[in-house]
Amino acid sequence: MSAETLTLGKAINTGLRKAMENDPKVLVMGEDVGKLGGVFRITDGLQKDFGEERVIDTPLAESGIVGTAIGLALRGYRPVVEIQFDGFVFPAADQIITQLAKMRMRSLGALELPVVIRIPCGGGIGAVEHHSESPEAYFTHTAGLRVVACSNPLDAFTMIQQSITSPDPVIFFEPKRRYWDKAEVDAGADPSGWPAFDAARVVRPGEHATVLAYGPSVKTCLEAAAAAAEDGRSLEVIDLRSLNPLDMDAVADSVTRTGRCVVVHEAPVFNGYGAELAARITERCFYRLEAPVLRVGGFSTPYPPSRLEDHYLPDLDRILDAVDRTFAW
């Protein structure tokens, strides 16, 4: 099969379809995922082709959805749960944190919990609070969960399938404002050639500073790097892809070479995921750093009304300002 141009949303749909074709134990479940095809139409057509017993429209009860998925996983199924919007995951936090993340260790490895929880994340679509959250730090802090974030159609296609085959529970973050971004995807490529599930990727090589990002922020950072190049600054942009476990070797290799690092994410900076990155980089690369690790992110406020979100979200100017500050040291 030759490569075709897919949106990120369609790439997830195609990946889900292939996973369901390959394994009859794979189920998709969530609010409106069946007849409607999901609020973003990511599961469009799956119920029609696989039936209501494998693509299940659930009640509006996130705790019940995840609890049911845990039970199904214990009986040998591989449920893929959709949370409609990022802010709706919190009613399911008890099931995720106190049950899903703990059972494998509690059973000394005897039980596997192959549950994937898909969460559309981030802002940029003109939605209000509860619909534009970035809750990744809650789950990266929870031992026992894999946490990944796709940023482009190719990763969306491969990583959703890798998540489904993982024996561990996976929190799968999808950047909702990138659902319509397009790229070529070879759906027939040999999976042995796919990038490793937990490996970061250098998406733009550079020499003068490292910029770390994931999910929706990767594209913004690439735009900032292109602008910086016009001023003679070469920024290396790394898409982390896996937030837990973290590919610290790739991060350290880059920062050791460049001596400067800026971390970008949409979540508030205070106690955000970037704080862990900054701490680890400081520990590992201390003698090679030319400046402190700087963070660019959301502010410590609830997500604002849509007319203000452009001021809240990290943009090209804020990223370039942080880069400028790293060179002022």
Residue frames relative to the residue before (quaternion, step in Angstrom):
aa qw qx qy qz dx dy dz
M 1.0000 0.0000 0.0000 0.0000 0.00 0.00 0.00
S 0.3566 -0.7376 0.5328 0.2119 3.57 -0.83 0.97
A 0.6203 -0.5475 0.4058 0.3882 3.53 -1.26 0.41
E 0.0838 -0.7753 0.6235 0.0561 3.53 -1.18 0.62
T 0.5199 -0.6389 0.4698 0.3176 3.53 -1.21 0.52
L 0.0082 0.8007 -0.5961 0.0595 3.55 -0.71 1.16
T 0.4433 -0.6087 0.5684 0.3315 3.53 -1.24 0.43
L 0.6494 -0.5004 0.3805 0.4280 3.57 -1.22 0.31
G 0.6487 0.5252 -0.3180 0.4498 3.58 0.97 -0.83
K 0.6748 0.4789 -0.2923 0.4794 3.57 0.94 -0.88
A 0.6051 0.5579 -0.3537 0.4444 3.59 1.11 -0.64
I 0.6356 0.4997 -0.3290 0.4880 3.60 1.02 -0.73
N 0.6291 0.5367 -0.3239 0.4596 3.57 0.98 -0.87
T 0.6750 0.4914 -0.2887 0.4686 3.58 0.93 -0.93
G 0.6445 0.5172 -0.3152 0.4666 3.57 1.03 -0.78
L 0.6362 0.5152 -0.3209 0.4763 3.58 1.00 -0.81
R 0.6467 0.5336 -0.3156 0.4443 3.56 0.94 -0.90
K 0.6742 0.4877 -0.3007 0.4661 3.59 0.90 -0.91
A 0.6385 0.5237 -0.3280 0.4588 3.58 1.01 -0.78
M 0.6729 0.4854 -0.2958 0.4734 3.58 0.98 -0.80
E 0.6270 0.5203 -0.3349 0.4733 3.59 1.11 -0.61
N 0.7071 0.4840 -0.2578 0.4464 3.56 1.01 -0.84
D 0.8093 0.1306 -0.0328 0.5717 3.60 1.10 -0.64
P 0.3312 -0.7788 0.4975 0.1903 3.61 -0.42 1.17
K 0.5974 0.5712 -0.3641 0.4292 3.60 1.26 -0.17
V 0.5434 0.6061 -0.4066 0.4148 3.61 1.26 -0.12
L 0.0557 -0.7891 0.6114 -0.0183 3.55 -0.81 1.10
V 0.1974 -0.7365 0.6292 0.1506 3.57 -1.22 0.53
M 0.0805 0.8136 -0.5688 0.0899 3.57 -0.80 0.96
G 0.3581 0.7166 -0.5443 0.2489 3.55 -1.13 0.68
E 0.6781 -0.4896 0.3638 0.4101 3.53 -1.34 0.04
D 0.8656 -0.0028 -0.0481 0.4984 3.58 -0.70 1.17
V 0.3857 0.7414 -0.4836 0.2601 3.61 1.13 0.41
G 0.6634 0.5549 -0.2966 0.4050 3.58 1.18 -0.51
K 0.8227 0.2342 -0.1265 0.5024 3.55 -0.10 -1.28
L 0.7054 0.4414 -0.2687 0.4851 3.59 0.96 -0.80
G 0.3709 -0.7325 0.4920 0.2894 3.58 1.04 -0.70
G 0.6442 -0.5177 0.3168 0.4654 3.58 1.24 0.42
V 0.6162 -0.5782 0.3801 0.3761 3.56 -1.14 0.57
F 0.7351 0.3315 -0.2158 0.5506 3.59 1.18 -0.52
R 0.4706 -0.7125 0.3992 0.3338 3.59 1.35 0.26
I 0.2911 0.7789 -0.5097 0.2210 3.58 1.12 0.60
T 0.7491 0.3464 -0.2057 0.5258 3.61 1.07 -0.65
D 0.2455 0.8115 -0.4984 0.1811 3.58 1.23 0.40
G 0.8346 0.2243 -0.1791 0.4702 3.56 -0.89 0.97
L 0.5509 0.6465 -0.4032 0.3404 3.60 1.16 -0.33
Q 0.6599 0.4952 -0.3275 0.4606 3.60 0.92 -0.79
K 0.6097 0.5588 -0.3412 0.4467 3.58 1.05 -0.76
D 0.7592 0.4002 -0.2080 0.4693 3.57 0.92 -0.90
F 0.7891 0.3154 -0.1599 0.5022 3.61 1.04 -0.68
G 0.5390 -0.6670 0.3815 0.3451 3.59 1.24 -0.09
E 0.6380 -0.5770 0.3785 0.3417 3.53 -1.29 0.47
E 0.6161 0.5471 -0.3630 0.4351 3.62 1.16 -0.30
R 0.7364 0.3644 -0.2317 0.5208 3.61 1.21 -0.33
V 0.7326 0.2233 -0.1806 0.6172 3.60 1.23 -0.31
I 0.0541 -0.8798 0.4666 -0.0723 3.48 0.08 1.43
D 0.2802 -0.7224 0.6112 0.1611 3.55 -0.85 1.04
T 0.1776 -0.8230 0.5370 0.0525 3.55 -0.56 1.20
P 0.6008 -0.5006 0.4492 0.4321 3.59 -1.28 0.08
L 0.5625 -0.5779 0.4657 0.3644 3.57 -1.30 0.27
A 0.4641 0.6449 -0.4535 0.4038 3.57 0.37 1.27
E 0.2352 -0.8320 0.4841 0.1344 3.56 0.15 1.29
S 0.6261 0.5297 -0.3470 0.4550 3.59 0.99 -0.73
G 0.6649 0.4967 -0.2938 0.4742 3.56 1.00 -0.82
I 0.6259 0.5425 -0.3384 0.4467 3.58 1.03 -0.78
V 0.7117 0.4375 -0.2679 0.4799 3.57 0.79 -0.99
G 0.6247 0.5360 -0.3441 0.4517 3.59 1.00 -0.73
T 0.6422 0.5090 -0.3120 0.4807 3.58 1.02 -0.80
A 0.6388 0.5280 -0.3218 0.4579 3.58 1.01 -0.84
I 0.6202 0.5305 -0.3451 0.4635 3.59 1.02 -0.74
G 0.6622 0.5017 -0.3059 0.4650 3.58 0.91 -0.86
L 0.6496 0.5097 -0.3159 0.4673 3.58 0.97 -0.81
A 0.6437 0.5212 -0.3239 0.4571 3.59 0.99 -0.82
L 0.6464 0.5183 -0.3194 0.4599 3.58 1.02 -0.77
R 0.6976 0.4348 -0.2621 0.5056 3.59 1.22 -0.45
G 0.7008 -0.5227 0.2598 0.4102 3.59 1.23 0.36
Y 0.5594 0.5942 -0.4010 0.4162 3.59 1.24 0.04
R 0.3033 -0.7172 0.5938 0.2024 3.55 -1.35 0.22
P 0.0769 -0.8430 0.5319 0.0237 3.59 0.21 1.24
V 0.1561 -0.7294 0.6584 0.1000 3.53 -1.18 0.77
V 0.1458 -0.8181 0.5557 0.0260 3.54 -0.41 1.29
E 0.1801 -0.7589 0.6124 0.1293 3.56 -1.00 0.80
I 0.1826 -0.7149 0.6651 0.1152 3.53 -1.02 0.95
Q 0.5020 -0.7107 0.3834 0.3096 3.59 -0.51 1.14
F 0.7822 -0.0284 0.0536 0.6200 3.55 0.91 -0.99
D 0.6892 -0.5243 0.3310 0.3749 3.53 -1.20 0.70
G 0.7079 0.4819 -0.2731 0.4383 3.59 0.86 -0.93
F 0.6185 0.5510 -0.3471 0.4397 3.59 1.26 -0.21
V 0.5208 0.6624 -0.4154 0.3425 3.60 1.22 -0.09
F 0.5751 0.6545 -0.3757 0.3159 3.58 1.12 -0.57
P 0.6015 0.5298 -0.3930 0.4507 3.68 0.99 -0.46
A 0.6944 0.4431 -0.2717 0.4977 3.60 1.22 -0.43
A 0.3911 0.7594 -0.4623 0.2378 3.60 1.25 -0.06
D 0.6208 0.5483 -0.3542 0.4342 3.60 0.96 -0.76
Q 0.6770 0.4853 -0.2954 0.4678 3.58 0.87 -0.95
I 0.6816 0.4993 -0.2937 0.4470 3.59 0.93 -0.91
I 0.7665 0.4112 -0.2103 0.4461 3.56 0.72 -1.11
T 0.7863 0.3506 -0.1896 0.4722 3.58 0.82 -0.92
Q 0.7510 0.3397 -0.2133 0.5244 3.61 1.17 -0.34
L 0.7383 0.4468 -0.2555 0.4359 3.59 0.43 -1.24
A 0.7266 0.4524 -0.2503 0.4525 3.58 0.85 -0.97
K 0.7311 0.4837 -0.2288 0.4232 3.58 1.12 -0.59
M 0.5957 0.6595 -0.3687 0.2723 3.58 1.01 -0.77
R 0.6338 0.5412 -0.3624 0.4172 3.60 0.94 -0.74
M 0.6932 0.4427 -0.2845 0.4925 3.59 0.89 -0.86
R 0.6134 0.5644 -0.3495 0.4279 3.57 1.02 -0.79
S 0.7355 0.3914 -0.2120 0.5108 3.57 1.12 -0.72
L 0.4482 -0.7049 0.4309 0.3414 3.58 1.31 0.23
G 0.7319 -0.4464 0.2219 0.4646 3.55 1.06 0.83
A 0.4792 0.6886 -0.4359 0.3260 3.59 1.22 -0.07
L 0.7534 0.3189 -0.1803 0.5460 3.57 1.12 -0.66
E 0.1681 -0.7514 0.6290 0.1075 3.54 -1.08 0.82
L 0.1736 -0.7827 0.5925 0.0792 3.55 -1.05 0.80
P 0.0108 0.8421 -0.5386 0.0266 3.62 0.35 1.19
V 0.2405 0.7614 -0.5494 0.2459 3.55 0.49 1.28
V 0.1436 -0.7597 0.6285 0.0844 3.57 -0.97 0.90
I 0.1127 -0.7784 0.6155 0.0503 3.55 -0.86 1.01
R 0.1988 -0.7930 0.5716 0.0700 3.55 -0.41 1.29
I 0.0031 -0.8054 0.5910 -0.0442 3.56 -0.78 1.08
P 0.2899 -0.7137 0.6091 0.1886 3.62 -0.59 1.09
C 0.0536 -0.8483 0.5257 -0.0344 3.59 -0.61 1.11
G 0.7618 0.4316 -0.2924 0.3846 3.50 -1.39 0.28
G 0.5197 -0.6519 0.4736 0.2838 3.50 -1.39 0.15
G 0.4886 0.7107 -0.4485 0.2346 3.48 -1.21 -0.66
I 0.6753 0.4717 -0.3195 0.4684 3.61 1.20 0.17
G 0.5769 -0.6240 0.3690 0.3764 3.58 1.23 0.31
A 0.4916 0.6484 -0.4378 0.3824 3.59 1.15 0.58
V 0.5203 -0.6541 0.4644 0.2928 3.55 -1.27 0.39
E 0.7415 -0.3490 0.2826 0.4986 3.57 -1.29 -0.21
H 0.7286 0.3361 -0.3530 0.4813 3.54 -1.27 0.73
H 0.7461 0.3380 -0.2039 0.5362 3.61 1.23 -0.29
S 0.7598 0.3183 -0.1697 0.5409 3.60 1.25 -0.01
E 0.3471 0.7766 -0.4630 0.2490 3.56 1.13 0.62
S 0.2087 -0.7348 0.6269 0.1532 3.55 -1.36 0.26
P 0.0338 0.8773 -0.4759 0.0514 3.60 0.40 1.24
E 0.2711 0.8254 -0.4769 0.1334 3.61 1.19 0.31
A 0.6328 0.5686 -0.3497 0.3923 3.61 0.98 -0.77
Y 0.5836 0.5741 -0.3816 0.4292 3.61 1.09 -0.57
F 0.7514 0.4097 -0.2105 0.4726 3.56 0.95 -0.88
T 0.6100 0.5109 -0.3702 0.4795 3.61 1.08 -0.49
H 0.6260 0.5320 -0.3259 0.4679 3.58 1.20 -0.49
T 0.6608 0.5147 -0.2939 0.4605 3.59 1.23 -0.41
A 0.3272 -0.7553 0.5377 0.1827 3.56 -0.40 1.23
G 0.7120 0.4322 -0.3295 0.4446 3.56 -1.03 0.83
L 0.6887 0.4184 -0.2715 0.5263 3.57 1.29 -0.16
R 0.2799 -0.6693 0.6491 0.2288 3.53 -1.19 0.61
V 0.0855 -0.7875 0.6096 0.0298 3.57 -0.99 0.84
V 0.0400 0.8041 -0.5889 0.0712 3.56 -0.65 1.13
A 0.1262 -0.7768 0.6141 0.0591 3.55 -1.26 0.49
C 0.2217 -0.7695 0.5852 0.1278 3.57 -0.69 1.07
S 0.1909 -0.7997 0.5611 0.0955 3.57 -1.17 0.59
N 0.7820 0.2060 -0.0951 0.5805 3.60 1.26 -0.22
P 0.6845 -0.5230 0.3091 0.4031 3.61 -1.15 0.43
L 0.6449 0.5258 -0.3487 0.4314 3.63 0.91 -0.77
D 0.6748 0.4682 -0.2946 0.4886 3.59 0.91 -0.89
A 0.6041 0.5572 -0.3611 0.4407 3.58 1.02 -0.72
F 0.6782 0.4999 -0.2832 0.4582 3.57 0.93 -0.92
T 0.7406 0.4143 -0.2434 0.4697 3.59 0.79 -0.96
M 0.7084 0.4979 -0.2861 0.4104 3.58 0.81 -0.97
I 0.6105 0.5281 -0.3820 0.4501 3.61 1.05 -0.55
Q 0.6602 0.4870 -0.3155 0.4768 3.61 1.03 -0.68
Q 0.6385 0.5078 -0.3266 0.4773 3.58 1.02 -0.73
S 0.6201 0.5393 -0.3395 0.4576 3.59 1.07 -0.70
I 0.6711 0.5138 -0.2983 0.4435 3.56 0.93 -0.91
T 0.7131 0.4330 -0.2640 0.4840 3.60 1.01 -0.70
S 0.5033 0.6544 -0.4304 0.3649 3.61 1.23 -0.15
P 0.4338 -0.6951 0.5021 0.2768 3.61 -0.99 0.74
D 0.6507 0.4975 -0.3045 0.4863 3.58 1.28 -0.30
P 0.5424 -0.5737 0.4777 0.3853 3.60 -1.18 0.37
V 0.1531 -0.7999 0.5792 0.0341 3.55 -0.98 0.93
I 0.2169 -0.7088 0.6564 0.1404 3.52 -1.07 0.91
F 0.1091 -0.8273 0.5509 -0.0087 3.56 -0.47 1.26
F 0.1376 -0.8194 0.5547 0.0453 3.56 -0.29 1.29
E 0.1232 -0.7858 0.6055 0.0248 3.54 -0.91 1.05
P 0.3552 -0.7571 0.5037 0.2166 3.64 -0.65 1.04
K 0.3260 -0.8165 0.4322 0.2005 3.56 -0.02 1.27
R 0.6773 0.4774 -0.3281 0.4536 3.64 1.00 -0.59
R 0.6528 0.4695 -0.3180 0.5023 3.59 1.30 0.01
Y 0.3524 0.7676 -0.4821 0.2329 3.62 1.23 0.05
W 0.7542 0.3981 -0.2064 0.4797 3.59 1.05 -0.73
D 0.4244 0.6697 -0.4835 0.3709 3.60 1.26 0.19
K 0.2384 -0.8032 0.5377 0.0942 3.57 -0.98 0.89
A 0.1261 0.7536 -0.6418 0.0655 3.53 -1.28 0.57
E 0.5740 -0.5835 0.4432 0.3656 3.54 -1.27 0.29
V 0.0284 -0.7771 0.6284 -0.0214 3.55 -1.02 0.94
D 0.2193 -0.7533 0.6071 0.1259 3.55 -0.89 0.97
A 0.2252 -0.8250 0.5071 0.1073 3.54 -0.05 1.32
G 0.6976 0.4652 -0.2762 0.4698 3.58 1.21 -0.30
A 0.4051 0.7353 -0.4645 0.2820 3.58 1.26 0.08
D 0.5736 -0.5916 0.4465 0.3487 3.56 -1.17 0.62
P 0.4657 -0.7062 0.4555 0.2774 3.62 -0.66 1.06
S 0.5739 0.5975 -0.3916 0.4002 3.61 1.12 -0.45
G 0.6820 0.4739 -0.2848 0.4787 3.57 1.23 -0.36
W 0.4673 0.6793 -0.4494 0.3438 3.58 1.26 0.02
P 0.5703 -0.5633 0.4509 0.3926 3.61 -1.14 0.47
A 0.5955 -0.5746 0.4191 0.3735 3.57 -1.11 0.67
F 0.6144 -0.6118 0.3770 0.3256 3.52 -1.05 0.89
D 0.7986 0.2874 -0.1270 0.5133 3.57 0.97 -0.87
A 0.5055 0.6532 -0.4175 0.3789 3.59 1.18 0.52
A 0.4018 -0.6717 0.5677 0.2551 3.54 -1.09 0.80
R 0.2259 -0.7755 0.5763 0.1246 3.56 -1.26 0.37
V 0.3501 -0.6857 0.5939 0.2335 3.55 -1.03 0.82
V 0.1372 -0.8287 0.5402 0.0506 3.58 -0.39 1.22
R 0.7653 0.0536 -0.0954 0.6343 3.57 1.32 -0.11
P 0.3121 -0.7596 0.5356 0.1967 3.63 -0.47 1.11
G 0.0777 0.7943 -0.5995 0.0612 3.56 -1.15 0.65
E 0.4275 -0.7394 0.4852 0.1873 3.53 -1.31 0.30
H 0.7642 0.4599 -0.2110 0.3999 3.58 0.97 -0.83
A 0.7941 -0.0527 0.0437 0.6039 3.61 1.12 -0.54
T 0.3500 -0.7170 0.5674 0.2033 3.55 -1.22 0.63
V 0.1030 -0.7635 0.6352 0.0545 3.56 -1.01 0.88
L 0.1565 -0.8008 0.5762 0.0464 3.56 -0.68 1.17
A 0.1197 0.7886 -0.5918 0.1167 3.56 -0.89 0.93
Y 0.0716 -0.7678 0.6324 0.0733 3.55 -1.36 0.08
G 0.8208 0.2554 -0.1763 0.4796 3.55 -1.25 0.38
P 0.8603 -0.1160 0.0702 0.4914 3.59 -0.93 -0.85
S 0.6409 0.5676 -0.3290 0.3985 3.60 1.13 -0.52
V 0.5130 0.6668 -0.4279 0.3303 3.61 1.16 -0.39
K 0.6693 0.4948 -0.3086 0.4605 3.59 0.84 -0.93
T 0.6356 0.5267 -0.3308 0.4574 3.60 0.97 -0.80
C 0.6662 0.4983 -0.3004 0.4665 3.58 0.98 -0.84
L 0.6227 0.5249 -0.3434 0.4677 3.60 1.05 -0.66
E 0.6337 0.5117 -0.3275 0.4789 3.58 1.05 -0.72
A 0.6431 0.5119 -0.3204 0.4709 3.58 1.03 -0.79
A 0.6460 0.5216 -0.3210 0.4557 3.59 0.99 -0.80
A 0.6345 0.5194 -0.3297 0.4679 3.58 1.03 -0.74
A 0.6555 0.4961 -0.3089 0.4783 3.58 1.03 -0.78
A 0.6493 0.5221 -0.3217 0.4498 3.59 0.98 -0.82
A 0.6047 0.5762 -0.3551 0.4200 3.57 1.08 -0.72
E 0.6108 0.5562 -0.3516 0.4403 3.60 1.11 -0.60
D 0.7026 0.4053 -0.2542 0.5268 3.59 1.24 -0.44
G 0.6198 -0.5990 0.3274 0.3870 3.56 1.25 0.30
R 0.5773 0.5662 -0.3885 0.4418 3.59 1.24 0.29
S 0.2328 -0.7876 0.5635 0.0888 3.53 -0.81 1.08
L 0.0799 -0.8194 0.5676 -0.0010 3.58 -0.37 1.27
E 0.2588 -0.7368 0.6040 0.1589 3.54 -0.98 0.89
V 0.1463 -0.8018 0.5773 0.0494 3.57 -0.64 1.14
I 0.0983 -0.7940 0.5996 0.0177 3.56 -0.79 1.08
D 0.2399 -0.7244 0.6328 0.1316 3.53 -0.95 1.00
L 0.3666 -0.7751 0.4725 0.2040 3.59 -0.38 1.23
R 0.1742 -0.8330 0.4996 0.1619 3.60 1.09 -0.79
S 0.7886 0.1106 -0.0522 0.6027 3.61 0.67 -1.06
L 0.2387 -0.7885 0.5558 0.1114 3.56 -0.69 1.14
N 0.7766 -0.0402 0.0071 0.6287 3.58 1.19 -0.53
P 0.4249 -0.2953 -0.8153 0.2597 1.54 -0.95 2.33
L 0.4245 -0.6980 0.5294 0.2288 3.53 -1.26 0.56
D 0.3725 -0.7069 0.5586 0.2223 3.56 -0.98 0.87
M 0.0859 -0.8533 0.5140 0.0180 3.53 0.42 1.28
D 0.5727 0.5949 -0.3906 0.4069 3.60 1.09 -0.53
A 0.6632 0.5001 -0.3049 0.4660 3.58 0.92 -0.90
V 0.6465 0.5164 -0.3153 0.4647 3.57 1.00 -0.84
A 0.6944 0.4842 -0.2812 0.4520 3.58 0.81 -1.01
D 0.6160 0.5491 -0.3507 0.4427 3.60 0.99 -0.76
S 0.6824 0.4863 -0.2880 0.4635 3.57 0.93 -0.89
V 0.7008 0.4681 -0.2850 0.4566 3.59 0.78 -1.02
T 0.5984 0.5590 -0.3617 0.4457 3.59 1.07 -0.63
R 0.6822 0.4788 -0.2834 0.4744 3.57 1.05 -0.73
T 0.7689 0.3922 -0.2063 0.4608 3.58 0.85 -0.99
G 0.3328 -0.7798 0.4720 0.2417 3.60 1.08 -0.66
R 0.7502 0.2778 -0.1753 0.5739 3.57 1.29 -0.07
C 0.0221 -0.8159 0.5773 -0.0220 3.57 -1.06 0.71
V 0.0613 -0.7488 0.6596 0.0218 3.53 -1.11 0.88
V 0.1887 -0.7737 0.5991 0.0831 3.58 -0.90 1.01
V 0.0881 -0.8136 0.5748 0.0028 3.57 -0.84 0.99
H 0.2389 0.7376 -0.6195 0.1231 3.58 -0.97 0.88
E 0.5779 -0.6213 0.4150 0.3283 3.56 -1.22 0.51
A 0.5704 0.6020 -0.3841 0.4059 3.60 1.13 -0.54
P 0.6434 -0.5083 0.3820 0.4263 3.62 -1.16 0.42
V 0.5452 -0.6445 0.4329 0.3161 3.55 -1.03 0.83
F 0.6516 0.5424 -0.3359 0.4102 3.61 0.87 -0.90
N 0.8447 -0.0270 -0.0395 0.5331 3.59 -0.68 1.17
G 0.4010 0.7229 -0.4738 0.3036 3.58 1.15 0.51
Y 0.7305 -0.4161 0.3027 0.4489 3.55 -1.34 0.04
G 0.5957 0.5881 -0.3565 0.4149 3.59 1.09 -0.61
A 0.5875 0.5748 -0.3753 0.4285 3.60 1.12 -0.53
E 0.6424 0.5028 -0.3188 0.4826 3.59 1.02 -0.76
L 0.6353 0.5207 -0.3299 0.4652 3.57 0.98 -0.82
A 0.6627 0.5114 -0.3114 0.4499 3.58 0.88 -0.95
A 0.6560 0.5139 -0.3146 0.4546 3.59 0.96 -0.85
R 0.6889 0.4800 -0.2937 0.4570 3.59 0.86 -0.92
I 0.6433 0.5130 -0.3263 0.4652 3.57 0.98 -0.79
T 0.6423 0.5219 -0.3228 0.4591 3.58 0.98 -0.83
E 0.6567 0.5095 -0.3115 0.4607 3.59 0.96 -0.82
R 0.7751 0.4015 -0.1894 0.4496 3.55 0.82 -1.01
C 0.8002 0.2866 -0.1214 0.5126 3.60 1.03 -0.75
F 0.2149 0.8489 -0.4740 0.0927 3.57 1.29 0.22
Y 0.7521 0.4171 -0.2314 0.4548 3.58 0.76 -1.01
R 0.6771 0.4587 -0.3035 0.4889 3.59 1.25 -0.06
L 0.5419 0.6316 -0.4010 0.3829 3.59 1.25 -0.16
E 0.2670 -0.7555 0.5826 0.1361 3.54 -1.01 0.91
A 0.7802 0.0960 -0.0396 0.6169 3.59 1.30 -0.27
P 0.6122 -0.5295 0.4107 0.4196 3.62 -1.18 0.32
V 0.5166 -0.5890 0.5092 0.3564 3.55 -1.23 0.45
L 0.1671 -0.8049 0.5656 0.0652 3.58 -0.71 1.08
R 0.2396 -0.7766 0.5724 0.1085 3.54 -1.17 0.71
V 0.0968 -0.7566 0.6451 0.0441 3.53 -1.11 0.82
G 0.2525 0.7795 -0.5371 0.2003 3.58 -0.68 1.05
G 0.7289 -0.3743 0.3154 0.4786 3.51 -1.27 -0.42
F 0.5326 -0.6231 0.4760 0.3187 3.53 -1.33 0.27
S 0.5699 -0.6106 0.4329 0.3391 3.57 -1.24 0.42
T 0.4720 0.6012 -0.4881 0.4213 3.51 0.57 1.28
P 0.5843 -0.5058 0.4568 0.4405 3.58 -1.20 0.22
Y 0.6327 -0.5425 0.3748 0.4061 3.57 -1.14 0.58
P 0.4185 -0.7635 0.4393 0.2214 3.59 -0.74 1.06
P 0.6722 -0.4319 0.3810 0.4652 3.59 -1.30 0.01
S 0.6740 -0.5566 0.3069 0.3766 3.55 -1.12 0.71
R 0.6430 0.5394 -0.3450 0.4201 3.61 1.01 -0.66
L 0.7160 0.4200 -0.2502 0.4984 3.58 1.26 -0.28
E 0.4807 0.7150 -0.4374 0.2576 3.61 1.18 -0.23
D 0.5781 0.5787 -0.3906 0.4224 3.61 1.10 -0.46
H 0.6602 0.4795 -0.3038 0.4918 3.59 1.17 -0.53
Y 0.6610 0.5227 -0.2941 0.4510 3.57 1.19 -0.56
L 0.7175 0.4608 -0.2590 0.4537 3.56 0.86 -0.95
P 0.5462 -0.5959 0.4646 0.3615 3.61 -1.08 0.66
D 0.0526 -0.7996 0.5981 0.0104 3.55 -0.88 0.94
L 0.7695 -0.3708 0.2503 0.4558 3.53 -1.33 0.05
D 0.6765 0.5123 -0.3070 0.4309 3.60 0.86 -0.93
R 0.6766 0.4881 -0.3035 0.4603 3.60 0.92 -0.84
I 0.6358 0.5147 -0.3314 0.4701 3.57 1.06 -0.71
L 0.6782 0.4828 -0.2957 0.4685 3.58 0.90 -0.90
D 0.6009 0.5468 -0.3602 0.4585 3.60 1.09 -0.61
A 0.6492 0.5011 -0.3186 0.4753 3.59 0.99 -0.81
V 0.6217 0.5262 -0.3400 0.4700 3.58 1.01 -0.77
D 0.6376 0.5264 -0.3282 0.4568 3.59 0.94 -0.86
R 0.6734 0.5087 -0.3020 0.4433 3.57 0.94 -0.88
T 0.6199 0.5344 -0.3622 0.4460 3.59 1.07 -0.59
F 0.6892 0.4610 -0.2851 0.4807 3.59 1.11 -0.60
A 0.5772 0.5891 -0.3800 0.4188 3.59 1.26 -0.15
W 0.5803 0.5881 -0.3851 0.4113 3.61 1.22 -0.27
